[in-house]
Amino acid sequence: MSTGVRAPPALLALLLSACAVGPNFHSPAAPAVSRYTPTALPPQTASAPVAGGLAERLVSGMDIPAQWWTLFHSQALDALVEQALRANPTLQAAQASLREARDQLYAGRGALYPSLSAGASVTREQLSGAEFGQPNLSELFTLNSASVSVSYLFDLWGGERRQIEALSAQTDYQRFELEASYLTLTTNVVAAAIEEASLRGQIDATEQIIAIEAQELAGQQREFASGAVADTAVLAQAAALAQTRAQLAPLQKQLAQTRDELTAYLGRLPSQQLTQTFELSSLQLPATLPVSLPSRLVQQRPDIRAAEALLQAASAQVGVATAALLPQLSLTGAFGSESVGPLFAPGTLAYNLGLGLTQPLFEGGKLYFQRRAAVDALQAAAAQYRQTVLSAFQNVADVLHALQLDAEELEAEAVAARAAADSLAASQRQFHVGAISYLSLLTAEQTYQQALLGLVQAQAARYADAAALFQALGGGWWNRSDAPQRPD
């Protein structure tokens, strides 16, 4: 008897304080390291007395601006990035995917509320008395009905709340996928602009070499006419000039393809060419570069945050699968009227109220293995998260190494280019007075050509490394005023 008295309060307490089965998700801790590289970074990079040769300071813990590309101080580049952000189809697809995920989350939250529906019908029926043993009895009537019904599934074990948690995590995943798309797009535009500037520089260098070799060929032709040089020297110089000219077409092809790439980033067709052009001289190397603390990287990288969201979604699905194994309690009810005459007249009201309890007993192992599959998926998501973190730290370390070594390479290339220019000038003077052979002159020309192209490529690498560092550290999306926020 006493048990019967305590049952309703106990049941009410269970319903009001129902727990959510399955693991409670906690964000993984950041790796316990103080730096990205085996040894401490120098305070600044090497420098060189050429464009792009600025010594960049590396500042640990410095924050990243949202519009980091403006640090290159190129209005043409700023305009190009803004156009891409407005019109790029990949970015627009990511924005639509985020809206879809949010709508799915809002729809999923409806499971926490009762379901209420209304219905009405008019039925014309003819009743036969044959089934009652009166074959001559027949009656025609109209049956009117109207009702309101309600149903509610008590979330005793938190299965619905875990499902909503999974939907919320999927929304976070799409939010960070959008940030990753934003970061990839802006970095690709900057990288393509730097590549265009590099190709234009290489084309200019090649044309400079062509001019030198054409001038040398003209001089040798005059000397051959006067008998001062052999025809073999003239022929060799002509071949060298033709070979250098042949290098122009591949560079021009790469330039055209890079321009097409930039056009596509802006959501345009290849025939809708850009008005902006880029030269290395139009870009400035950022004087100061941020190096985020390793403990902050897991919060800044969109790919790590997306992997964390997938990990949380997998964790929530374990709870969903666990709840499906446990009893389900539901409440149903209906209130309405049925009448062959006016509705809601005395004696026409009808209602029902029911409480149902369902416990799965046997489904051929379906629910058991679904839960095991959810646990397996959680383990896979955890491993993928760890791999994403490892790749991110490797990415930052690689870029930091590149910043240092590419700066040293540019310093060496600048020295090599000056030495090659001096060597070529001296070789030309000595050849024309007969002090050296033509082979020595040709070697000096080829060395200068390689040094000039190497210098341009090394200059471009400095700009590309700076852009790569901003990307590797997350791109400063957290400082954007228009960054998508979590739904309420």
N, C-alpha and C positions, 0 to 999 in steps of 0.2 A: 504493500500500500504506500509505504513511504517512498519507494522507488518511483511510483507513478507521480507523486507530488514533485519530485526533483527533476523529472525528465524534461518538462518544457523549459525551465530556466537553463538547464544544461545544454539543450539543443539550441536555444537562442544565443547562448554564449559562444557555442561552436560556430554558428553562422556569422556572428559579428566579428569574431577574432580568427577567422579561418586563415590558416597559414598557407604559404605557397610552397609546394614541394619542389624538389630539385635544387641544384646549387645556386647560392646567391653570388652574383657576379661581382668581382672586384678587379679593377684595372691592374694589369701586371705592372710590377715595379720597373722603373728604368734601370738599365744596366749600371752596376756600381763601378764606373770608371770615371776618371777625371780628365781624360784627353782621348783624342781620336787616333793618334799616331803613337808608335812605340817610344818616341822621344819628344821632348817639348818643342813646340814650334818657335822659330826665330821671330823676333818682333816685327820684322818686315822682310819683303822680298828683295832680291837683287835689283839693280837699276841699270839702264843703258841710255846713252845720249841720243836716242832716236824716238820717233813717235811710238807710243805704247810702251816705253821703257821706264815709266815712272815706278819708283819703289813704293809698293803698297803696304800700308800698316795693317797687321792682323790684330783685331781687338777682341779678346775673349769676353763673352757675355754680352756683347753689344747686340741690341735689337735690330731687326730687319725692317726697313720701310715697306709699306704695302706696294707702292709703285717703285720698286727697286730699279727698274730699267731707266728711270729718269736720272740715275747717277752717271749715266754715260753722256749726259748733257747734249742730246741730239733731239731737236724738235721733230725732225722727220721720223725718227724712231718712235718717239712718244705718240705721234699721230698714227703711225702704223699699228702700234699695239692697241690703241683705243679703237681703231676701226675693226681690228680682229675681234676684240671683246664684244663689239656690238653685232657682228654679222657671222661669226664662225658657226657652222652647222653642228660640229661636234660639241661645242659648248652649249648650244641651244638644246641638243639632245640630252645632255647631262642635266640641264635645268628642268626639262620636262620629266625626266626620270625621278628627280627629287620631288617634284609636285605629285607624281603618281604615288611614290612611297608615302608621302604625307597623307594623301587621300586614303590609302590603304590603312594607315594607322588610325585615322579618324573613324573609318568604317569599323575597324576592329574594336575600338572602344565601346561601340554599341552593344557588345556582348555582355557588358556589365549591367545593362539596364533591362527592365522587363520589356517584353514584346507585347504591344497592344495593337489589336486590329478590329475592324468593324465590318460587318457583312449584312446584306439584305437580299431577299429573294422573293419572287412571286411565282408560284407553281400552279398550273391548271391541271387538275387531276380528275379522273373518273374512277369511282370505286365500284367494283363488281361484287355482288353478294354471293357469287358461286362458291368462293372459298369458305363461306359461312353456311353453306347448304341452302341458300336462297337465290337460285339462279335468276329469278325475275327481278331481284333488287338491283338497282343501278342508280348511282348518285353522282352528279357532276358538281365539283366545287373548286374554289380558288383558295390556296393556302398561302398566306402572307407570313413572312418571318423577318426578324431583324435582331441582331445581337452584337454585343461587344465582348471580345475574348481577350484574355491576358495570360501570358505564360512567362515563367522566370526560372532559369536554371541557376541554382545556388552554386557559387564558385567556391565550394568547400575546400578544395585542395590547391586553389590558385592556378588551375590550368589555363583559364581565360586570361588571368593577369600575366602569366608567363607568355602566352601568345601575344599579348599586347606589348610585353617587353621585347619579344622577338621582332615585332613590327617596328617598334621604336628604334631598335638597333639597326634594322634594315634602312630606316630613314636616315640614321646617322651615317651608315655606310654610303648611301647615295649623296649625302651632304659632302662627305669627304672625297667621294669620287668626283663630284663637281669641282671641289677645290683642286683636286689633282689635275682635272682637265684644264682648269684656269691656269694653273702653274705650268703645265706642259705647253699650253698654247702660247703664253707670254714668253716662255723660254725659247720655244721653237722660232717665234718671230724674231727675237733678238739674235739667236744663233744664225738664222738664215740671213739677217741683215749683215752680221759680221762676216759670214761666208761670202756674201756678195762683195763686201768691201775688200776682203782678201783676194778674191778672184780678179777684181778690177786692179788691185795692186800688182798681182802677178802678170796680168795682161800688160799693164804699163811697163813693168820690168822687162818683159819679153820684147815689147816694142822698142824699148831703149837698147836692148842687146841687138835687135835687128838693125837699128839705126847705126850702131857702132860697127857691126859686121858689114853692112852695106857700104859704109864709108871706107872701111878697110879694103873691101873688094874693089871699089872704084879706084882707090889709090894703087892697088896691086895691078889693076888692068892698065893704068897709065905707065907704071913701071915696066910691065911686061912689054908694052908697045915700044919702050925705049931700050928693051933688052936687059933691064936691071934685075928682073926676077924670072924664074922659070915658069913655064905654063902649069906645072904641077901645083905650084903654090896658089895660082889663080883658081885652078879647078877645085882644089881643096877648100879654099875660102868660099867659093860659090856653093859647094856642097854643105859647108857648115851653115851658111846663110839660109839655104833651103830647109835644112833640118830645123833650125830655130823657128822659121816661119811656120813650119808644120806643127809646132807646139801651140800655136795660137788657137787653132780650131778646137782642140779639146777644152781649152780654158773657156773659150766663148760658148761652147756647148754647155759646160757646167754653169756658166753665168746665166744663160737662158733658162736652164732648168731650175736654178735657184730662184730666179724671178717668178717662174711659174709656181714654185712652191709657196713663195710669199703671197702670190695672188690667191692661191687656194686657201691659205690661212684666213684671208679676209673674206672668204665666202664668195669669191668672184670666179668667173671663167677665165681661162688663159688669155683669151682675146681682149679681156678688160684689164689692160696693163696698168701698173702703178705709175704714179707721177714721181714718187720719191726714188732717189738713188743714194747709194751709200759708198763712201770712201773711208779708208782708215783715218784719214786726216779729219774727218767730220765727227769722229767719236773721241771721247775722253775716257781715259782709264780711271775708275774710282780710286781715290787716294786712300780711302779707308775701307777695309772689308770686315764684316762681322764674323765672328766664330762663336756660334751658340754653344752654351754649356752642354755636354753630353746628356746631362739629366733632363734638359729641356727638349732634346731632339725628338723624343717619342711623342711629345705633345704638339710639336710643330710640323712634323712630316705628315702630309695627307694620306700617304700610302700606309703608314703605321696606324694612324687613327682609323682608317677604313678596315684594316685587318683586325683591330681591336673591336670594332663594331660587329664584324662577322663572328668573332669569338664570343661576344656577348649574346648574339642571336643563337649561336649553337648551344650555349649554356642554357638559355631560356627554353629551347626545344627539348632539352632533357626533362625539364619540369613539365612541359606539355605532355610528353610521352608517359611520364610517371603518373600524372593525374588521371590519364585515361585508364589506368589499371585499377583505380579506386572507385568506390560507390559514387553515384551521381544522384543528387536530390533535386527534384523539380516541382514547381507549383503551377497549377493551371486553373483557370476559372473562366466562366462565361455568364453573361446576363443578357436577357433579351425577351422577345415576345413572339409567340406563334399563334396565328388566328386565321379562321376562315372569314373573319370580318375585320373590323377596325383593330389595328395594333394597339397594344398597351391598354386594352380594355380590361376590366376586372376579370380575373381568371385566366388571362392569356400570358402572364409573365412566367418565365422559366429561367433557371440558373443552375450552375453546377460549380463545384469547387473540389479540386483534387490535389493530393500530395503524393508524388511518385518517387520511389527509390529503385535505382538500377545498379546492379553489381555484375560486371562481366565475369562469367564463369569459365567459358571455354570458347576460344576463337582460333584453335589450331596453332597457338603460339604467336599469332599476329602481333598482339600488343606487347608481348615480352620482347620479341625481336625488334619491334619498332623502337622500344626504349634502348635496347643494345645498340641499334644503328645510330640513335641520337648521341649516345655516349661516344661511339666511334667518331662521329662527325665532330664532336667537341674536341677530342684528342687531335684530330687532323687540323682543326682550326687553330688550336694552340701551337702546333708545330709550324703551321704556316705563319702565324704571328711572329714566332721566334726567328724564322727565316727572313721575314720582312725587316725585322729590326737589324739582323746581321747585315743584310744587303744595304740598308740605309747607312749604317756606320761605315761600312766598306766604301760606299759612294762618297761620303764626306772625306774619309781618309785619302781616297784616290785623288779627289779634287785638291786637297791641301798639298799633297805631294806634287801635283801638276803645277800649282801656283808657284811653288818654290823652284822646281826644276825648269819649268818653261821660262821663268824670269832669268835664270842662269843661262839657259840656251839662247835667249835673245841677246844677252850681254855678249856671249861668245859669237853669235851670228853678226852682231854689229862690228865687232873687231875683225871678223873674217871678211865682211863686206868691204871695210876700209882697206884691209891688206890686199884683197883681190883687186880692188880698183887701182891701187898704187902699182901692183904687179903688172896689171894689164897696160897701164900707161908706160911703164918702163920697158915692157916687152915690145910695145909698138915702136918706141924710139930705137931700141936695139936692133929690131928686125930690119928697119929701114936703113940702118947703117951697116947691115950685114953682120952684126955681132952675134946673133942667134939664128937658129933655123926656124922655118915656118912652123914646124911641129911644136916648138916651144911657145910661139905666139898663139897657136890654136889652143894649146893647153891653158894658157892664161885667159883666153876668151871664155872657154868652157868653165873654168874655175870661177870667173867673175859672174857668169850667168847663174851658176848654181848658188853662189853666195847671195846674189841679189834676190833670187826666188826664196832661198832659205830665210832671208831676213824678213821678207813680207809675211811668209807663213808663220814665223816665230812671233811677229807683231800681232797677227790675228789671233794666235793661240792665247796671248795674254788677255785679250778682251773676252774670248770664249771661256777661259778659265774663270774669270770674274762672274760671268753669267751662270756658269755651272755651279759655282759655290752658292749663289743665291737660291738656285733650284734645289741643291742638295740639302740646304738648311730649312727648306719649307716655303720660301718665297714671301714670308710676312703676311700671309692671308689673315691672320688674327688681328692685324691692324687696319683691315679694310672696314669701312663703315657699311658697305653693302654686302658683307659676307653673310650667307644664309645662316639663320639661327635655328636652334632646336625648337620644334613645335611645343606649345604649352601642353 
